Amino acid sequence: MKHPDGMIGLTATDADTDLPAASSDAAEDFVITENVESELYEATVNGKLAAGLLYSRTGDRVLLLAASVFPEFRGKGVAARLLGGVLDRLREDKKTATVSCPFAAAYIRAHPEYADVVDTRFPGNPHGHHH
């Protein structure tokens, strides 16, 4: 899986899933945007691209492929906040998720309140490919 230059792919072993979704720095500007052309959900922190979540859309189902975080934003819970925001958005849009990203799978296991967003017919194979 190719990541944008300088980005680091996340795996299920990354401890970011345990960090609180809310930032202690209230002044921080955290924005999630969907880059439809690149099929990438992007998280910016104070205007800087911090993390991305690659996806692929099929009808009402969104396949979550891989999460990446730029090194300077690692360990700050950015990926967890991005994932939570994306799952909230999918739920609002009445979409379901197929999870093949190990980090996303670990996040959903740690936050069972998002289990309803996972597509029951095509839940995905998050335990798959370890690099």
N, C-alpha and C positions, 0 to 999 in steps of 0.2 A: 504494500500500500504506500503510495507516494504522498508525503506530507509537504505542505508549503515549506520553503526554505527556512531552516532554523527552528521549525516546530518539532516537538517531541511527541511521539505517539504514546498514548496511555494504555496501560493494561489493567487487568483486574487487581494486580498486586499494588497499584498505586493507592496510597492511603487517603487520597483526597476525598473519597466517598464518605469518610467519617467526619469531615469538617462541617461546621454549621453552614447552612445555606446563606444566612444573613452575615453581612460583613460588619466587623466592629467599627470600621471606618465609614461613618455615615455620609461623609462628604464625597465618597467615591462614586463616580458616575459609571454604572454598570449597564450596558445596553446589549440586547440580543437582536441581531438582524438576520433575516433569511436572504442569502445570496442564491436566488433561484437558478441563475445561469451556471454557477459552479456547484450547485447542490450542496451548499455548505451553510450551516447555521454558524454565525460568527458572534463571538462575545468581545466587546470592546470595554476596556477599563480606562476611564478618563481619556477617551478618544483614541487609545492605542489598541490595536488588535491583540487580544490576549489568548484566545482559544478558538477552536473550530470543531464542529461536529459534522462529518461527512454523512450524507444521507442519499437515499434514492427513493423516489416517490412512485407508487403504483396504485392508482385510483385513490381510495381512502386510506391506504396503508403506507406508512413511511418506514423504510428500512434504515435503521441506525447503524452505520458502518464503522466509523472510527472517530475517536476523540483525540485532539491534539492540543497541546498547550505550549506557548513560547516559554523558554527556560526561566525568564525573569518573573513569570507569573506562576511558576510551579509551587505547590504546597500552600496556596492561598485559597483553595476551594473554588477557584474560577470554573474548572470543568464541572464540578458538582452544581454550581449555580446555573451554568449554561444548560446542563442536562435537565435540571428541575424546571427551568424556564421553557425549554423545548417541550417537555412532557406536559406541562400546564397548557401550552399553546395547542398541542395535538388534541388534548382532551376538550378544550374549548371549541376546536374546529371539528369535533366528532370524528377524529381520525384515530387509527390505531398504529402501534409501533411493532415492527419485527426487529428483534435485537440481535445483531451479530457482533456488536462492539463489546469486548469483555468488560471495559470500564462501565459502560451503560448498564450491562447486566448486573455488575456488582453494586452499582448505585441503586438500581431498582430492588435488589435483594435487601439492601440496607434501608430502603424507604418503601416498604410494602404498600403505602398509600397510592403508589403509582402503578401497582400491579394491574389495575383495571384498564390502563392504557395499552398494555401489551396485547397484541392480537392473539386470540385463543386458537385460531386455526393455524397461524404462522408465527409462533412465538419467537422463532429464530434459534440459532445455535451459538450462544455466547461462550460456550466452553471450548469452542473449536480452536482454530489455529493459534498455537503459541509459537512465538518467534524465537 
